[in-house]
Amino acid sequence: MEHIELFFKSIFIDNMIFATFLGMCSYLAVSKRVATAVGLGAAVIFVLAVTVPLNWLLNEYILKDGALVWLGPEYASYDLSFLTFILFIATIATMVQLVEIVVEKFSPGLYNALGIFLPLIAVNCAILGGSLFMQAREIPTLGLALNYGISSGIGWFLAILAIAAIREKIRYSNVPAPLRGLGITFIITGLMAIGFMSFGGMLTGGDEGAEASEIGAPVMGVETEQLQNESNNTDKTISVLDNQTLTKE
């Protein structure tokens, strides 16, 4: 259940593009054609799927405070967290170089279409953001780290694929001249981000409803008891007044 929750949350709720707006440079530049967007999206999925688990291992066994205890008790006080950015980026750059070699070898057309943006995956903030979010959220296991890397990449892939498909269709639409190009792209991205925000209720709506009902039940019970007490007091007052009236008569 934890894996399923993390998977859907990373794709729809914490989407790299629509929730945190990371990786916007490649998202805007390479989303003019669906074929190019698919190639870059697949490369991002692969890089995130490999680098997030690798950086999890680096963080757990080398970087965080006390991680070197496996070398011996005398290393328990070492804290190498100041090397986080250097090692994370080195891991990402290595994987991106591997992707670049593979794409150039097996798909020269895609390699030429992606151009400078393929090696720029190494400094794509969505890639580094995936590893830093993994570290900040203290993901407990390697399996969850792998899940988070793949699902975050899929979320980025869906975002660039959706905007590429829309941009291909919108070429034949009557867009006002001042909004053509990046203008209408930013507007569409904002609207899609609002749409993805609606997925936030998938994992929180039921819990909030349950909490509200639990809170509301005692409150309603107290209010009902107060009304009953007030009604009884009113009845007693009326009864006393009636008895006094009968006595006078």
Secondary structure, DSSP 8 states (H G I E B T S, - for coil): -HHHHHHHIIIIIS-TTTTT--SHHHHHHS-SSHHHHHHHHHHHHHHHHHHHHHHHHHIIIIISTTGGGGG-GGGTT---GGGHHHHHHHHHHHHHHHHHHHHHHH-HHHHHHHGGGTGGGGG-HHHHHHHHHHHHTT--SHHHHHHHHHHHHHHHHHHHHHHHHHHHHHTTS---GGGTTHHHHHHHHHHHHHHHHGGGHHHHHHHHHHHHHHHHHHHHHHHHHHHHHHHHHHHHHHHHHHHHHHHH-
